Each structure stands twice: as C-alpha cells, then as structure tokens.
Amino acid sequence: MIKVIDLNSDLGESFGQWTMGNDDAVLEIVSSANIACGFHAGSPDGILKTLKAAKQHNVAIGAHVSYPDLVGFGRRNMDIASDELTADVIYQIGALQGLAKAVGLSVTYVKPHGALYNTIAHDKRQALAVIEAILAVDPQLVLVALAGSPLITLAKEKGLRVIAEAFADRAYHADGSLVSRKKEGAVLHDPKHVAQRMLQLVQEGGVESIEGIFTAIEADSICVHGDSPDAVTLAQSVKEILINHGVSIKPFAPLSLKNEVQK
C-alpha cells in the first residue's frame, strides 16, 4: 500500500475575462499545481494570480506545456516538427519561470497537457523533442508522465527524473491507456466513486478498467482536472478518503529552490 502520494491539478487556465475552474479552492486541497503556459489556456495576468495563490497555499508548481492550440484547448493532435516542438516547450517553460520568479517561486517540474501528453506517451519522435526541451532548460526539472507508458523509460534513459501519474476522474482501458474524451464514460463525475477508485489505486495498485478488468497502475501522483465542474468536490473527496486511510498528501518536488536552500 502506498503511504505517501502527490495530488495535482491543472490550473491557471482562465483567459482574460473568461474564467476556467476555481483555482483558489483547488489550491487549498492539492499539493502540486500544473500551471498553463499560454499555449492551450492561460493569460499572463491570470497565470500570475494563480502562482501567487499557489505560494500562499505552499503548493509546488510545474509547467503545463501544450501544443499551440488555444481554440481546441490543447486537445487536438498535431504533427509538429521536432525542432519546432522543442522550441515551443522551451518557450512555455521559460514564460512560466519568469512569472514564477516574480512571486518568489521556482518551476520544479513539467507536465505536458492534453493531446501532447497522450501523444508523447507512445510517440518516440515527439517524446524526444519534449525531453530535449526540458534538458535544455534545466535537467533537474521532473517530468510527469502517464503511468505505464513507454515515455517513462525513455525519459529516464535520457537522464530525467520521472513521476508516473494516475487520473482520478478519467476512465482507463485494460491496457492502461486513457479512454478518449470523445467516448461516453471517459470522464468520471461521482465524488464517492472517484474517491473509492483512488483508494483502490493506493491499496491494491490499480483500478477497474472500462472493460471491467482490474488494471495495474503504478503511480506517484494523482491528477484531478481543474477544468471539471466537479473539480473541488472531487479533489476534496479523494484527499479525505486517502488521509482517512493513512495516506499522506505531499508534493513530489520541492516548493521552490529558494525554500530548499533555507532548509
């Protein structure tokens, strides 16, 4: 049984006057925040506000990098040239690093978003482009990847520390892949059901797939999507059931390099 696990959420996705999610409420619950970098969502002002709130709640922050797809919220597949994808990821990490530095935080990890996340889980060419970008910016940055995916081994071979991630509010296929959002039942909304699945994950090492088969998932972090209408309730339910069963919620990466030096 897992005794310590990270709880993360995708935040900073509001854009100008358009609000996505409830970052302040979610930040009171999670231990790590994947902050949008402007390519799929997030405006500079909104990202800065989320970073300030993350600091207030002592939440670790990571760059939630994406394909350049504001219209599709980063959920459309793109066949981007390797050098272009590498540059895009470097650009996004750098943008978040600048905003984070302004509020006294450090970006400590990178989690790709949406279609990019799912593509590089199995596409070696694009995966290497993202890995190259992270190494170019800072080899100490941690990569968050889909649990059980070939990306984990590939990134480790290139020298990156990798955290395997499970999704609280997403359905899985028996092979460990996520059910497409285009299919019914892909996104889970019942807080009690979601919480029980995550308890099963930490106690038994897996969850029941959409095909009804127990699927092993080895994960160090659990994600609850911040853009879900039920995000706050789902995250709170997961956190409560885990804590009540002796599991501590802690970030896998330091809150900031500055804080680490002070310790």
JOLIN-V291115 format. One record per backbone hydrogen bond with DSSP energy under -0.5 kcal/mol. NH is the residue of the N-H (numbers start at 1). CO is the residue of the C=O. If there is no record, write none. Layout:
nh->NH co->CO
nh->NH co->CO
//
This chain:
nh->2 co->202
nh->5 co->248
nh->6 co->220
nh->8 co->222
nh->9 co->32
nh->11 co->9
nh->11 co->34
nh->15 co->18
nh->18 co->15
nh->19 co->17
nh->26 co->22
nh->27 co->23
nh->28 co->24
nh->28 co->25
nh->29 co->26
nh->30 co->26
nh->31 co->7
nh->32 co->7
nh->33 co->60
nh->34 co->9
nh->35 co->33
nh->35 co->62
nh->36 co->11
nh->37 co->64
nh->38 co->41
nh->42 co->13
nh->43 co->14
nh->47 co->43
nh->48 co->44
nh->49 co->45
nh->50 co->46
nh->51 co->47
nh->52 co->48
nh->53 co->49
nh->54 co->50
nh->55 co->51
nh->56 co->52
nh->57 co->53
nh->58 co->55
nh->59 co->54
nh->60 co->31
nh->61 co->106
nh->62 co->33
nh->63 co->109
nh->64 co->35
nh->64 co->62
nh->65 co->63
nh->69 co->39
nh->69 co->67
nh->73 co->70
nh->74 co->69
nh->75 co->72
nh->80 co->78
nh->85 co->81
nh->86 co->82
nh->87 co->83
nh->88 co->84
nh->89 co->85
nh->90 co->86
nh->91 co->87
nh->92 co->88
nh->93 co->89
nh->94 co->90
nh->95 co->91
nh->96 co->92
nh->97 co->93
nh->98 co->94
nh->99 co->95
nh->100 co->96
nh->101 co->97
nh->102 co->98
nh->103 co->99
nh->103 co->100
nh->104 co->101
nh->105 co->100
nh->106 co->255
nh->108 co->61
nh->108 co->106
nh->109 co->61
nh->110 co->142
nh->111 co->63
nh->112 co->144
nh->113 co->65
nh->115 co->74
nh->116 co->74
nh->116 co->113
nh->117 co->113
nh->118 co->114
nh->119 co->115
nh->120 co->116
nh->121 co->117
nh->122 co->119
nh->123 co->119
nh->124 co->122
nh->127 co->123
nh->128 co->124
nh->129 co->125
nh->130 co->126
nh->131 co->127
nh->132 co->128
nh->133 co->129
nh->134 co->130
nh->135 co->131
nh->136 co->132
nh->137 co->133
nh->138 co->134
nh->141 co->138
nh->142 co->108
nh->143 co->161
nh->144 co->110
nh->145 co->143
nh->145 co->163
nh->147 co->165
nh->149 co->146
nh->150 co->121
nh->151 co->121
nh->152 co->149
nh->153 co->149
nh->154 co->150
nh->155 co->151
nh->156 co->152
nh->157 co->153
nh->158 co->154
nh->159 co->156
nh->160 co->155
nh->163 co->143
nh->164 co->162
nh->165 co->145
nh->166 co->221
nh->168 co->166
nh->168 co->223
nh->169 co->223
nh->170 co->167
nh->171 co->186
nh->173 co->177
nh->176 co->173
nh->179 co->171
nh->183 co->180
nh->186 co->183
nh->188 co->169
nh->191 co->189
nh->194 co->190
nh->195 co->191
nh->196 co->192
nh->197 co->193
nh->198 co->194
nh->199 co->195
nh->200 co->196
nh->201 co->197
nh->202 co->198
nh->203 co->199
nh->204 co->200
nh->205 co->200
nh->205 co->201
nh->206 co->200
nh->207 co->215
nh->209 co->213
nh->210 co->172
nh->212 co->209
nh->215 co->207
nh->216 co->214
nh->217 co->205
nh->219 co->217
nh->220 co->164
nh->221 co->164
nh->222 co->6
nh->223 co->166
nh->224 co->8
nh->228 co->225
nh->231 co->228
nh->234 co->230
nh->235 co->231
nh->236 co->232
nh->237 co->233
nh->238 co->234
nh->239 co->235
nh->240 co->236
nh->241 co->237
nh->242 co->238
nh->243 co->239
nh->244 co->240
nh->245 co->241
nh->245 co->242
nh->246 co->243
nh->247 co->242
nh->248 co->3
nh->248 co->246
nh->250 co->5
nh->250 co->248
nh->260 co->256
nh->261 co->257
nh->262 co->258
nh->263 co->259
//
